[in-house]
Amino acid sequence: MPVYEYVCEGCSHKFEKLVFNTEATVDCPSCSSTKLRKLFSVFSSVSGGSTPSFDMGGGGAGCGRCGDPNGPCGS
């Protein structure tokens, strides 16, 4: 069951909604409008380890997604 992020085009309220069915109608909890735009959601998690499982590109190598200068994106 995915959680989607929306912004209301009527009142600009941003909110998250657990959507059970992709065909379900979602209403703004602030103004009840159905004129919504889905936002790009970023998933993250925290592990108990001391080493990050990904590289956000702080070292200038590659595109920052994988840290590999010869990675699949070719940058």
Secondary structure as UniProt FT lines:
FT   STRAND          3..8
FT   TURN            9..11
FT   STRAND          14..18
FT   TURN            22..23
FT   TURN            29..31
FT   STRAND          36..39
FT   TURN            58..59
FT   TURN            62..63
FT   TURN            69..70
FT   TURN            72..73
//
